Amino acid sequence: MASPSSPSLRLAPSMKQHRKTFVAWLQAAPMMLVFALFFLLPLLFVTVVSAWDYNEYEMIPAFSLRGYSDTFEGCIAELPSLCTILKTYLNTLKLCLLTWALTLLIGFTVAYFLAFHVRSKTWQIVLTLLCTIPFWTSNVIRMIAWIPLLGRNGLVNRGLEGVGLIRQPLEWLLFSEFSVVLALVHLFTFFMVVPIFNSMIRIDKRLIEASYDAGATGWQTLLNVIIPLAKPGIVIGSIFVITIVMGDFVTIGVMGGQQIASAGKIIEARLNALQFPAAAANAVILLGVTILIISALTRVVDIRKEL
């Protein structure tokens, strides 16, 4: 009979642990393969192509940073003024910041209402599903639906003229930064609602009751209890919205009347000109900027620890 300190008994737990680890990697393998094939590999191709040379009609598979140098051409000479590419990225960041702030405000409010004012689980599910109804149609259709409302002879201008608030149509309602931000908020607020609601629904209601029992006001409870506990959802929703808006060019093109520059529009223009290395270089730059923003967000909250 083997003693408790025998090598065979000591190795048994270690073997079980290795077996569990192997099974876990085996279960994760299909998703890892999909992730590698459809994300990492294309990303690698884009990075490689961004370092190729090109001319007016073809790509040249030779190492060159011409795509990057053409992107920032004239930036040093124009200092201290900003060159076109930097102005475009600043404009993209401005649109992204406005969209993020509005989607956060609306998404947090909707999530708060669903989590703390709707008591029935059934109604919480029903109302959350109602938020998905706009996704039954394409983004393009939802964007185009704003044009009859915001146009010069649209419903909003006619209504304001009818009640005497304005004497002539408001030109800035459509094909402007206002219409772009409005459409982006309309399209992507749901991506902020769901993560925040998911975090709020996990908050122990006894913590809120204890806060009120301790004499805290509603605002104090919101700032000191609810928002800190909802930070993971806020960060996840922010990552969703920021990554989508930073690369968007369809919404900005349609609602901006092709008059508003953005990082995504630069890539589209390069692709239309068949300058694929330059387009890839701009994509890598945009990816780098987006990663920096996401890194800053994840420093606020360690999502892996909070989930």
C-alpha positions as CSV (number, residue, x, y, z in Angstrom):
1,M,0.0,0.0,0.0
2,A,1.4,3.4,-1.0
3,S,2.2,5.9,1.7
4,P,0.6,9.4,1.6
5,S,4.0,10.9,0.7
6,S,4.7,8.5,-2.2
7,P,5.6,10.2,-5.5
8,S,2.6,8.6,-7.3
9,L,0.1,10.3,-4.9
10,R,2.0,13.6,-5.2
11,L,1.8,13.5,-9.0
12,A,-1.9,12.7,-9.2
13,P,-3.2,16.3,-8.5
14,S,-0.6,17.7,-10.9
15,M,-1.8,15.4,-13.7
16,K,-5.4,16.3,-13.0
17,Q,-4.5,20.0,-13.3
18,H,-2.6,19.5,-16.5
19,R,-5.6,17.5,-17.9
20,K,-8.0,20.3,-17.0
21,T,-5.7,22.9,-18.6
22,F,-5.5,20.8,-21.8
23,V,-9.3,20.4,-21.9
24,A,-9.7,24.1,-21.4
25,W,-7.3,24.9,-24.3
26,L,-9.1,22.3,-26.4
27,Q,-12.5,23.9,-25.8
28,A,-11.1,27.4,-26.6
29,A,-9.3,26.2,-29.8
30,P,-12.2,26.6,-32.3
31,M,-12.8,30.2,-31.2
32,M,-9.1,30.9,-31.2
33,L,-8.8,29.5,-34.8
34,V,-11.7,31.7,-35.9
35,F,-10.2,34.8,-34.2
36,A,-6.8,34.1,-35.9
37,L,-8.3,33.5,-39.3
38,F,-10.7,36.4,-39.5
39,F,-9.0,39.0,-37.3
40,L,-5.3,38.5,-36.7
41,L,-4.5,37.2,-40.2
42,P,-6.3,40.1,-42.1
43,L,-4.7,42.5,-39.6
44,L,-1.3,41.1,-40.4
45,F,-2.0,41.4,-44.2
46,V,-3.0,45.1,-43.8
47,T,0.2,45.8,-41.8
48,V,2.4,44.1,-44.4
49,V,0.7,45.9,-47.3
50,S,1.0,49.3,-45.5
51,A,4.8,48.9,-45.9
52,W,4.7,48.2,-49.7
53,D,5.5,50.6,-52.4
54,Y,3.0,51.7,-55.0
55,N,2.5,53.9,-58.0
56,E,-0.6,55.2,-59.9
57,Y,-1.7,51.8,-61.1
58,E,-0.1,49.0,-59.1
59,M,1.2,47.8,-55.8
60,I,4.9,47.0,-55.6
61,P,5.8,44.2,-53.0
62,A,8.9,46.0,-51.9
63,F,9.6,47.5,-48.5
64,S,8.6,51.2,-48.5
65,L,7.1,53.6,-46.0
66,R,5.7,55.8,-48.8
67,G,2.2,55.2,-47.6
68,Y,3.0,56.8,-44.2
69,S,5.1,59.6,-45.6
70,D,2.5,60.5,-48.2
71,T,-0.1,60.6,-45.4
72,F,1.8,63.1,-43.3
73,E,3.3,65.0,-46.3
74,G,3.7,68.7,-45.6
75,C,2.9,68.4,-41.8
76,I,6.4,69.5,-40.7
77,A,6.5,72.4,-43.3
78,E,3.1,73.7,-42.1
79,L,4.1,73.9,-38.4
80,P,2.9,75.5,-36.2
81,S,-0.4,75.2,-38.2
82,L,-1.9,71.7,-38.4
83,C,-1.7,69.9,-41.7
84,T,-4.8,68.4,-43.4
85,I,-4.4,64.8,-42.0
86,L,-4.0,66.1,-38.4
87,K,-7.1,68.3,-38.8
88,T,-9.0,65.3,-40.1
89,Y,-8.0,63.2,-37.2
90,L,-8.9,65.9,-34.7
91,N,-12.3,66.3,-36.4
92,T,-12.8,62.5,-36.2
93,L,-11.9,62.6,-32.5
94,K,-14.3,65.5,-32.0
95,L,-17.2,63.6,-33.6
96,C,-16.3,60.5,-31.7
97,L,-16.2,62.4,-28.4
98,L,-19.6,64.1,-29.0
99,T,-21.1,60.8,-30.0
100,W,-19.6,59.0,-27.0
101,A,-20.8,61.7,-24.5
102,L,-24.4,61.6,-25.8
103,T,-24.6,57.8,-26.1
104,L,-23.2,57.5,-22.6
105,L,-25.8,60.0,-21.2
106,I,-28.7,58.4,-23.0
107,G,-27.5,54.8,-22.5
108,F,-26.9,55.3,-18.8
109,T,-30.3,56.9,-18.3
110,V,-32.1,54.1,-20.2
111,A,-30.1,51.4,-18.4
112,Y,-30.8,53.0,-15.0
113,F,-34.5,53.1,-15.7
114,L,-34.5,49.4,-16.8
115,A,-32.4,48.2,-13.9
116,F,-33.9,50.2,-10.9
117,H,-37.4,51.4,-12.0
118,V,-38.7,48.4,-13.9
119,R,-39.2,45.8,-11.1
120,S,-40.4,42.9,-13.2
121,K,-37.8,40.7,-14.9
122,T,-40.2,40.0,-17.7
123,W,-40.7,43.7,-18.5
124,Q,-37.0,44.3,-18.2
125,I,-36.4,41.7,-21.0
126,V,-39.3,43.0,-23.1
127,L,-38.2,46.6,-22.9
128,T,-34.6,45.6,-23.7
129,L,-35.7,43.7,-26.7
130,L,-37.7,46.7,-27.8
131,C,-34.4,48.6,-28.0
132,T,-33.3,46.1,-30.7
133,I,-36.2,46.9,-33.0
134,P,-34.2,49.5,-35.0
135,F,-31.7,46.8,-35.8
136,W,-34.3,45.0,-37.8
137,T,-33.5,47.4,-40.6
138,S,-30.1,48.3,-42.1
139,N,-28.1,51.3,-40.9
140,V,-28.4,52.9,-44.3
141,I,-32.2,52.9,-44.2
142,R,-32.2,54.3,-40.6
143,M,-29.8,57.1,-41.8
144,I,-31.9,57.9,-44.9
145,A,-35.0,58.2,-42.7
146,W,-33.5,61.3,-41.1
147,I,-33.3,63.2,-44.4
148,P,-37.1,63.8,-44.9
149,L,-37.2,65.1,-41.2
150,L,-34.1,67.3,-41.3
151,G,-34.1,68.6,-44.9
152,R,-34.7,72.2,-45.9
153,N,-38.3,71.3,-46.7
154,G,-38.4,68.6,-44.1
155,L,-40.9,68.0,-41.2
156,V,-38.8,69.7,-38.6
157,N,-38.3,72.9,-40.6
158,R,-41.9,73.0,-41.6
159,G,-43.0,72.5,-38.1
160,L,-40.8,75.2,-36.7
161,E,-42.0,77.6,-39.4
162,G,-45.6,76.7,-38.7
163,V,-45.4,77.6,-35.1
164,G,-43.5,80.8,-35.9
165,L,-40.2,79.9,-34.2
166,I,-38.2,80.5,-37.4
167,R,-38.7,82.6,-40.6
168,Q,-36.5,80.5,-42.9
169,P,-35.4,76.9,-42.9
170,L,-32.4,75.9,-40.7
171,E,-29.6,74.9,-43.1
172,W,-27.5,73.2,-40.4
173,L,-30.0,70.5,-39.6
174,L,-28.9,68.3,-42.5
175,F,-25.5,67.7,-44.2
176,S,-23.7,69.1,-41.2
177,E,-21.8,67.8,-38.1
178,F,-25.1,68.1,-36.2
179,S,-26.8,65.6,-38.5
180,V,-23.7,63.3,-38.4
181,V,-23.6,63.2,-34.6
182,L,-27.4,62.8,-34.5
183,A,-27.3,59.8,-36.8
184,L,-24.3,58.2,-35.0
185,V,-26.1,58.6,-31.6
186,H,-29.2,57.1,-33.1
187,L,-27.3,54.1,-34.6
188,F,-25.0,53.2,-31.7
189,T,-26.7,54.1,-28.4
190,F,-27.9,50.5,-28.0
191,F,-24.2,49.4,-27.8
192,M,-24.0,51.6,-24.7
193,V,-27.3,50.5,-23.1
194,V,-26.7,46.8,-23.0
195,P,-23.3,46.7,-21.2
196,I,-24.3,49.3,-18.7
197,F,-27.6,47.6,-18.0
198,N,-25.7,44.3,-17.6
199,S,-23.5,45.9,-14.9
200,M,-26.4,47.6,-13.2
201,I,-28.6,44.5,-13.0
202,R,-25.8,42.8,-11.0
203,I,-25.7,45.5,-8.3
204,D,-27.0,44.2,-5.0
205,K,-30.1,46.3,-4.2
206,R,-29.2,46.1,-0.5
207,L,-26.3,48.3,-1.1
208,I,-28.6,51.1,-2.4
209,E,-30.9,50.6,0.5
210,A,-28.0,50.8,2.9
211,S,-26.9,54.0,1.3
212,Y,-30.3,55.6,1.8
213,D,-30.5,54.3,5.4
214,A,-27.1,56.0,6.0
215,G,-28.7,59.3,5.0
216,A,-27.3,59.6,1.4
217,T,-29.3,61.5,-1.1
218,G,-30.2,60.1,-4.5
219,W,-27.4,61.9,-6.2
220,Q,-24.9,60.8,-3.6
221,T,-26.0,57.2,-4.0
222,L,-25.7,57.5,-7.8
223,L,-22.2,59.0,-7.6
224,N,-20.8,56.9,-4.8
225,V,-22.5,53.5,-5.3
226,I,-24.1,53.0,-8.7
227,I,-21.6,54.7,-11.0
228,P,-18.5,53.0,-9.4
229,L,-20.2,49.6,-9.6
230,A,-21.4,50.2,-13.2
231,K,-17.9,51.3,-14.4
232,P,-17.2,47.9,-16.2
233,G,-20.4,48.4,-18.3
234,I,-19.5,52.0,-19.0
235,V,-16.0,51.1,-20.2
236,I,-17.2,48.2,-22.4
237,G,-20.0,50.3,-23.9
238,S,-17.5,53.1,-24.5
239,I,-15.1,50.7,-26.3
240,F,-17.9,49.5,-28.6
241,V,-19.0,53.1,-29.5
242,I,-15.5,54.5,-29.9
243,T,-14.2,51.7,-32.1
244,I,-17.2,51.9,-34.4
245,V,-17.4,55.6,-34.7
246,M,-13.6,56.1,-35.3
247,G,-13.7,53.9,-38.4
248,D,-17.1,55.0,-39.7
249,F,-17.3,56.6,-43.1
250,V,-20.7,55.6,-44.4
251,T,-22.7,57.6,-41.8
252,I,-20.4,60.6,-42.1
253,G,-20.6,60.5,-45.9
254,V,-24.4,60.2,-46.1
255,M,-25.4,62.5,-43.3
256,G,-22.5,64.9,-43.9
257,G,-23.3,65.3,-47.6
258,Q,-19.8,64.1,-48.5
259,Q,-18.5,67.4,-47.1
260,I,-17.1,66.3,-43.7
261,A,-13.7,64.8,-43.5
262,S,-12.9,61.8,-41.3
263,A,-10.3,59.1,-40.9
264,G,-12.6,56.6,-42.4
265,K,-13.2,58.8,-45.4
266,I,-9.5,59.1,-46.0
267,I,-9.2,55.3,-46.2
268,E,-12.2,55.2,-48.6
269,A,-10.7,57.8,-50.8
270,R,-7.4,55.9,-51.0
271,L,-9.2,52.7,-51.9
272,N,-11.2,54.4,-54.6
273,A,-7.9,55.7,-56.0
274,L,-6.5,52.1,-55.9
275,Q,-3.7,53.2,-53.6
276,F,-4.0,50.2,-51.4
277,P,-0.7,50.6,-49.5
278,A,-1.6,54.2,-48.6
279,A,-5.1,53.0,-47.5
280,A,-3.5,50.3,-45.4
281,A,-1.1,52.8,-43.8
282,N,-4.0,55.0,-42.8
283,A,-5.8,52.0,-41.4
284,V,-2.8,51.1,-39.3
285,I,-2.6,54.7,-38.0
286,L,-6.3,54.7,-37.2
287,L,-5.9,51.4,-35.4
288,G,-3.1,52.8,-33.4
289,V,-5.1,55.8,-32.3
290,T,-8.0,53.7,-31.4
291,I,-5.8,51.3,-29.4
292,L,-4.4,54.3,-27.4
293,I,-7.9,55.4,-26.6
294,I,-9.0,51.9,-25.5
295,S,-5.8,51.5,-23.4
296,A,-6.6,54.8,-21.6
297,L,-10.1,53.5,-20.9
298,T,-8.9,50.1,-19.6
299,R,-6.6,51.9,-17.2
300,V,-9.6,53.5,-15.6
301,V,-11.2,50.1,-14.9
302,D,-9.5,46.6,-15.1
303,I,-12.3,44.9,-17.0
304,R,-10.9,41.4,-16.4
305,K,-11.0,41.9,-12.6
306,E,-14.5,43.5,-12.5
307,L,-16.4,41.1,-14.7
